[in-house]
Amino acid sequence: MKGTGDIPYIRVKDIVNWQPYIDITSLIPNEEYERLYNVKKSLKPKDILYVSRGSYRIGSVAMVSPYDGKMLLTREIIIIRMKDEQNNYGITPEYLLYALSHRFVWEQTKNKVFYEPCLPNIDDRWQEILIPIPNDKKIYESIKRNVAGIIKQQWNSKQNLSLLREEHDVFLV
């Protein structure tokens, strides 16, 4: 079934460099997507994909772009969606992506993982992780600007590739 369709099936190994990687050998048919689709796994731009189970990849994160389209996620990946970007701490989805990648958070993550019979798992304990926020507002704002700029560049690249694919029938993954 895998490798025979157009819909990306995103696995733990596909969470790379803050982006979901599209592996052409894991594309599934639309019928299979519709059969397995769960509204709880519906995706929106700026959703964060968080690896919650697996060997050494727990805590890896990626952000969904407006250009990613339909994707089916393996059950080891959960979706973190900010309800309100206007919060008391000024945390944006981009900053949360950065913070979840921070060494301070990775150390906490390692301490929250437990071992099921065959797979490490963080379960819901990812919600107990403390998010680092710099005391210096200038540093905080600088980090947010830099990360937002990186995400914008990634999304611009995805948009340009998408246009190239659509306008010139180029097979790109």
Secondary structure in CASP SS format (residue, H / E / C, confidence):
PFRMAT SS
TARGET T0000
AUTHOR 0000-0000-0000
METHOD secondary structure of the structure
MODEL  1
M C 1.00
K C 1.00
G C 1.00
T C 1.00
G C 1.00
D C 1.00
I E 1.00
P E 1.00
Y E 1.00
I E 1.00
R C 1.00
V H 1.00
K H 1.00
D H 1.00
I E 1.00
V E 1.00
N C 1.00
W E 1.00
Q E 1.00
P E 1.00
Y C 1.00
I C 1.00
D C 1.00
I H 1.00
T H 1.00
S H 1.00
L E 1.00
I E 1.00
P C 1.00
N H 1.00
E H 1.00
E H 1.00
Y H 1.00
E H 1.00
R H 1.00
L H 1.00
Y C 1.00
N C 1.00
V H 1.00
K H 1.00
K H 1.00
S C 1.00
L C 1.00
K C 1.00
P C 1.00
K C 1.00
D C 1.00
I E 1.00
L E 1.00
Y E 1.00
V E 1.00
S C 1.00
R E 1.00
G C 1.00
S C 1.00
Y C 1.00
R C 1.00
I C 1.00
G C 1.00
S C 1.00
V E 1.00
A E 1.00
M E 1.00
V C 1.00
S C 1.00
P C 1.00
Y C 1.00
D C 1.00
G C 1.00
K C 1.00
M C 1.00
L E 1.00
L E 1.00
T C 1.00
R C 1.00
E C 1.00
I E 1.00
I E 1.00
I E 1.00
I E 1.00
R C 1.00
M C 1.00
K C 1.00
D C 1.00
E C 1.00
Q C 1.00
N C 1.00
N C 1.00
Y C 1.00
G C 1.00
I C 1.00
T C 1.00
P H 1.00
E H 1.00
Y H 1.00
L H 1.00
L H 1.00
Y H 1.00
A H 1.00
L H 1.00
S C 1.00
H C 1.00
R H 1.00
F H 1.00
V H 1.00
W H 1.00
E H 1.00
Q H 1.00
T H 1.00
K H 1.00
N H 1.00
K H 1.00
V C 1.00
F E 1.00
Y E 1.00
E C 1.00
P C 1.00
C C 1.00
L C 1.00
P E 1.00
N E 1.00
I C 1.00
D H 1.00
D H 1.00
R H 1.00
W H 1.00
Q H 1.00
E H 1.00
I C 1.00
L C 1.00
I C 1.00
P C 1.00
I C 1.00
P C 1.00
N C 1.00
D C 1.00
K H 1.00
K H 1.00
I H 1.00
Y H 1.00
E H 1.00
S H 1.00
I H 1.00
K H 1.00
R H 1.00
N H 1.00
V H 1.00
A H 1.00
G H 1.00
I H 1.00
I H 1.00
K H 1.00
Q H 1.00
Q H 1.00
W H 1.00
N H 1.00
S H 1.00
K H 1.00
Q H 1.00
N H 1.00
L H 1.00
S H 1.00
L H 1.00
L H 1.00
R H 1.00
E H 1.00
E H 1.00
H H 1.00
D C 1.00
V C 1.00
F C 1.00
L C 1.00
V C 1.00
END
